[in-house]
Each structure stands twice: as structure tokens, then as C-alpha cells.
Amino acid sequence: ATRVREGDQVMAVLPGSTRASVVFFSNFGVAYTARIIDIPASTGYGEPIQRLFKLKDRERIVGALSLDPRVIGAVKAKKEGEEPPVHAVAVSSDGYSLRFSLEPFVEPSTRAGRRYGRVPEGAEFVGVARCTGSEILIAATKEARAVLTKADEVNFLSGPGRGVILIKLGEGDRVLGFIASTGDRDLLTVETSRGAEQTISTAKYEVTGRGGKGRELLQRGQFTRVIWPLPDPPQPLGN
């Protein structure tokens, strides 16, 4: 159990050895890595992440992953120039996406972090997820459009960049969030401007190629936010 301040919520629950590291991804395209043992233990609200890292104005954390090998898997490529079996995928509010290696982020970073992606002024990353390339990316936009596309259609970049177009956006539209779905039971839940909830999954909608305008899911109204489920408690780790 943990206490949560009003208006806040739990984003991730991450298992791992105290010898392993954890990486936090920001909306500005910067990754901050720390040893799990260096995260202060607390029965209260915890410590502000700014105590560990130097975040800029309006910079916030949009994703986190345990880099314990038992949790994350193999993040090192088998051969130089190949994609690692396990890596990460990020999506930005302006409809772009990229895949990138987690290997550079395993060791603890400085307070300034390390860059994993780039966004133009006025845009931000909305999330980062673990990826093997076999997942289906499901993204939803403010103007109630959604795209479901194969993760391996998104380019794997060897260094921090902007990536490729995941969904073409109309004027004033923006991506609210995404998930990397591994099956029909993985749901992206959004709230509509009328206060209702709507789910998006591979069981309900077909998978298409990236780069299109996506599917219109509401004839009237908008999506106001992505509703993130409370993370499941992790299972005990084996040796």
C-alpha cells in the first residue's frame, strides 16, 4: 500500500532487485536512471523525483520500467546493428512514434538524464512502453480518432530522434495516450466529453497500417483523457 496525494495516481508498480536499475521517461524525451536501492523507502507519499534528478519546467514522468533482467528480458542485441529482443516504443502528442534500445539506459544516469527521443516545440511524449516488435500499438486522439497498427511498422532508431508518423492529425488534434497491446484483453480506455468511458482494443477494431488518419470513434464530442488502470501488484521474482 502507498499513500497518494489528491489528484495524483499510481503510474507503475515495478519489481526488481536492489542491485538492478529503474528508468523514468519524461514527456521531454529524457530518460532518468537510478539504482532501485537509491529510491528512498517510504510508508508515506514518497519523495519528489526532482530530489533525484534535475527536471525542467513542465517536465513530468510519463513512463517507467524496471531494468532487472528477470523483469525486462534481453535488452542487448545479439549482433551489432540488430534490434534488441526487448526494447522500448514511445509516442508523441503530434502523432509520431519511435522504437529505441534500452541498453544505453541500464546504468545510472546523471541528474540531467539521457535523451531517448526528440519532439518539436509544442509537442511532448505521451508515454513509453516495453516492446518486442510483436505488439499492436493502440493510440487515441483528442478528436476521438484511434489507430491500431503493428509495432514493427514503427522505425527502430539507433539514436534519439523524432521517429515516423503513427497517425496523421487534423488541425488542433493531439494524441492523448497509447498502449502496446499483446492481445484482445489489453484495453485502451478513454473518457468522452460527455463523461462516458469507451474502450479500444484489437477485439473491437481492425489493425491497419501506420500513417493514416485513423478511425473515427465518435460522431459528436471528443475524448478528454486516457483512463489508466491501477497497475497489478507484481508477482515474486525467481532467481
For each residue, the residues with C-beta under 8 A, 3 or more apart:
1:
2: 10 42 43 45 46
3: 43 44 45
4: 8 9 10 45
5: 8 45
6:
7:
8: 4 5
9: 4 228 230
10: 2 4 13 230 231
11: 61 63 64 228 231
12: 63 64 65 231
13: 10 231 232 233 234
14: 22 64 65 66 71 234
15: 66 68 71 234 235 237
16: 20 21 22 36 66 67 68 70 71 237
17: 20 36 68 70 237
18: 35 36 37
19: 35 36 37
20: 16 17 35 36 66 67 68 69 71
21: 16 33 34 35 36 67 68 106 107 108
22: 14 16 33 34 35 36 39 64 65 66 67
23: 31 32 33 64 65 67 102 105 106
24: 31 32 33 34 49 53 61 63 64
25: 30 31 61 62 63 64 65 88 90 116 125 128
26: 29 30 31 32 55 59 60 61 62 113 125
27: 59 60 61 62 124 125 126
28: 56 59 119 124 125
29: 26 90 115 116 117 118 119 125 160
30: 25 26 59 112 113 114 115 116
31: 23 24 25 26 105 109 113 114 115 116
32: 23 24 26 49 52 53 109 113 114
33: 21 22 23 24 67 105 106 107 108 109 113 114
34: 21 22 24 38 39 52 53 108 109
35: 18 19 20 21 22 38 39 108
36: 16 17 18 19 20 21 22 39 66 68
37: 18 19
38: 34 35 52 108
39: 22 34 35 36 47 52
40: 46 47
41:
42: 2 45 46 47
43: 2 3
44: 3
45: 2 3 4 5 42
46: 2 40 42
47: 39 40 42 51 52
48: 51
49: 24 32 52 53 55 61
50: 53 54 55
51: 47 48
52: 32 34 38 39 47 49 111
53: 24 32 34 49 50 109 111 112 113
54: 50 111 112 113
55: 26 49 50 59 60
56: 28 59
57:
58:
59: 26 27 28 30 55 56
60: 26 27 55
61: 11 24 25 26 27 49 64
62: 25 26 27 124 125 126 127 128
63: 11 12 24 25 90 127 128 129
64: 11 12 14 22 23 24 25 61
65: 12 14 22 23 25 72 88 102 128 130
66: 14 15 16 20 22 36 71 72
67: 16 20 21 22 23 33 71 72 75 102 105 106
68: 15 16 17 20 21 36 71 72 237
69: 20 72 73 74 75
70: 16 17 237 238
71: 14 15 16 20 66 67 68 234 237
72: 65 66 67 68 69 75 86 102 130
73: 69 85 86 132
74: 69 84 85 86
75: 67 69 72 84 85 86 87 101 102 103 106
76: 84 103
77: 80 81 82 83 84 85 101 103
78: 82 85
79: 82
80: 77
81: 77
82: 77 78 79
83: 77 87 99 101 133 156
84: 74 75 76 77 87 101 102 103
85: 73 74 75 77 78 132
86: 72 73 74 75 102 130 131 132
87: 75 83 84 99 100 101 102 131 132 133 156
88: 25 65 99 100 101 102 116 128 129 130 131
89: 97 98 99 100 128 129 131 135 137 151 154 180
90: 25 29 63 97 98 99 100 116 117 125 127 128 129 163
91: 96 97 125 126 127 137 139 166 175 177 178
92: 95 96 97 117 119 123 124 125 126 162 163 175
93: 119 123 124 125 126 174 175 176
94: 119 120 122 123 169 174 175
95: 92 141 165 166 167 168 169 175
96: 91 92 119 123 162 163 164 165 166
97: 89 90 91 92 137 139 154 163 164 165 166 178 210
98: 89 90 117 154 155 156 157 161 162 163 164
99: 83 87 88 89 90 131 133 151 154 155 156 157 163
100: 87 88 89 90 116 117 156 157 160
101: 75 77 83 84 87 88 104 158
102: 23 65 67 72 75 84 86 87 88 105 106
103: 75 76 77 84 106
104: 101 114
105: 23 31 33 67 102 109 114 116
106: 21 23 33 67 75 102 103
107: 21 33
108: 21 33 34 35 38
109: 31 32 33 34 53 105 112 113 114
110: 113
111: 52 53 54
112: 30 53 54 109
113: 26 30 31 32 33 53 54 109 110
114: 30 31 32 33 104 105 109
115: 29 30 31 118 160
116: 25 29 30 31 88 90 100 105 128 160
117: 29 90 92 98 100 125 160 161 162 163
118: 29 115 160 161 162
119: 28 29 92 93 94 96 123 124 125 162
120: 94 123 162
121:
122: 94
123: 92 93 94 96 119 120
124: 27 28 62 92 93 119
125: 25 26 27 28 29 62 90 91 92 93 117 119 128
126: 27 62 91 92 93 175 176 177 178
127: 62 63 90 91 177 178
128: 25 62 63 65 88 89 90 116 125
129: 63 88 89 90 135 178 179 180
130: 65 72 86 88 180
131: 86 87 88 89 99 135 151 180
132: 73 85 86 87 135 151
133: 83 87 99 151 152 156
134: 151 152 182
135: 89 129 131 132 150 151 180 181 182
136: 148 149 150 151 180 181 182 202 207
137: 89 91 97 147 148 149 150 151 154 166 178 179 180 181 210
138: 146 147 148 178 179 181 186 188 200 201 202
139: 91 97 146 147 166 167 175 177 178 188 214
140: 144 145 146 175 176 177 178 188 190 200 217 223 226
141: 95 144 145 146 167 169 173 174 175 176 214 223
142: 172 173 174 176 222 223 224
143: 169 170 172 173 222 223
144: 140 141 192 216 217 218 221 222 223
145: 140 141 167 173 213 214 215 216 217
146: 138 139 140 141 188 200 205 214 215 217
147: 137 138 139 166 167 208 210 212 214 215
148: 136 137 138 181 200 202 205 206 207 208 215
149: 136 137 153 154 166 207 208 209 210
150: 135 136 137 153 207 210
151: 89 99 131 132 133 134 135 136 137 154 180
152: 133 134
153: 149 150 209 210
154: 89 97 98 99 137 149 151 163 164 166 210
155: 98 99 163 164
156: 83 87 98 99 100 133
157: 98 99 100 160 161 163
158: 101
159:
160: 29 100 115 116 117 118 157
161: 98 117 118 157
162: 92 96 98 117 118 119 120
163: 90 92 96 97 98 99 117 154 155 157 166
164: 96 97 98 154 155 210 211
165: 95 96 97 168 210 211
166: 91 95 96 97 137 139 147 149 154 163 175 210 211
167: 95 139 141 145 147 175 210 211 212 213 214
168: 95 165 211 212 213 214
169: 94 95 141 143 173 174 175
170: 143 173 213
171:
172: 142 143
173: 141 142 143 145 169 170
174: 93 94 141 142 169
175: 91 92 93 94 95 126 139 140 141 166 167 169 178
176: 93 126 140 141 142 190 223 225 226
177: 91 126 127 139 140 188 190 225 226 228
178: 91 97 126 127 129 137 138 139 140 175 188
179: 129 137 138 186 187 188
180: 89 129 130 131 135 136 137 151
181: 135 136 137 138 148 186 188 201 202
182: 134 135 136 186
183: 186 202
184: 201 202 203
185: 201 203
186: 138 179 181 182 183 201 202
187: 179 199 200 201
188: 138 139 140 146 177 178 179 181 199 200 201 226
189: 197 198 199 200 226 227 228 229
190: 140 176 177 197 198 199 200 223 224 225 226 227
191: 195 196 197 198 223 224 225 226 227
192: 144 195 196 197 198 218 221 222 223 224
193: 221 222 223 224
194: 221
195: 191 192
196: 191 192
197: 189 190 191 192 227
198: 189 190 191 192 217 218 223
199: 187 188 189 190 204
200: 138 140 146 148 187 188 189 190 204 205 217
201: 138 181 184 185 186 187 188 204 205
202: 136 138 148 181 183 184 186 205 207
203: 184 185
204: 199 200 201
205: 146 148 200 201 202 215
206: 148
207: 136 148 149 150 202
208: 147 148 149 212 215
209: 149 153 212
210: 97 137 147 149 150 153 154 164 165 166 167
211: 164 165 166 167 168
212: 147 167 168 208 209
213: 145 167 168 170
214: 139 141 145 146 147 167 168
215: 145 146 147 148 205 208
216: 144 145 219
217: 140 144 145 146 198 200 223
218: 144 192 198 221 222 223
219: 216
220:
221: 144 192 193 194 218
222: 142 143 144 192 193 218
223: 140 141 142 143 144 176 190 191 192 193 198 217 218 226
224: 142 190 191 192 193
225: 176 177 190 191
226: 140 176 177 188 189 190 191 223
227: 189 190 191 197
228: 9 11 177 189
229: 189
230: 9 10
231: 10 11 12 13
232: 13
233: 13
234: 13 14 15 71 237
235: 15
236:
237: 15 16 17 68 70 71 234
238: 70
239:
